[in-house]
Amino acid sequence: MTTSEVLIVLCTCPDDETAGRIAAELVESRLAACVTALPGITSYYRWQGKLSTETEVQLLIKTTESAYAGLEPALRKMHPYELPEILAVGVNNGLAPYLDWIAENTTR
């Protein structure tokens, strides 16, 4: 596995329950090898012309380029937000056995 094929997808969720449900489904369906949920973050953003502040849960979704094609529509379908944060960031470096593990666990 090359690092250019591994992605970390960022996605915020409104609460622990939603984050847990989404994380479990992504891993169970092999769209993600691992999802880390970081609770208690605060997001500041402009929505519909107003400044909003929300406490959210940040998901760090470890996946591959090939799995992303299924991950994005699945995430949009499961997510309660009208416009969810879905940002895929390429991995430049990483421990080779861990990158291989990501690939093995996102292959159907």
Phi, psi and omega in degrees: 000133175263153182298330182294344180267352181262138179234151165246122180256128178263134178208127176266147179232155184287337184199171181297320182298312179297315180300316180295319179297313180295314181300312182298317181294319180295319179288316180300322181274003179064025173277342176221144176278326184204144173229124177256128179255121178254101184282162170074026175275157176243125179252135176243127183202162176262127178223124181052043174083000182236148174286129179240148175228125182223144169273128185224178174244126179268124174263134171249106187258119180264121185210190179235164177305315183293326179283338184299327181302327176268332183294313184300309179296325178295317180296317178298321181292321182280337190279137181281343182285145175299320180227086183287151172287119173223101182236119179262125182243127179289148178265126181272326181214158177177164179294119186307314179297327178291318178298320176297320179298319177301313181298316181297327184265006173239014178257129182275000000 
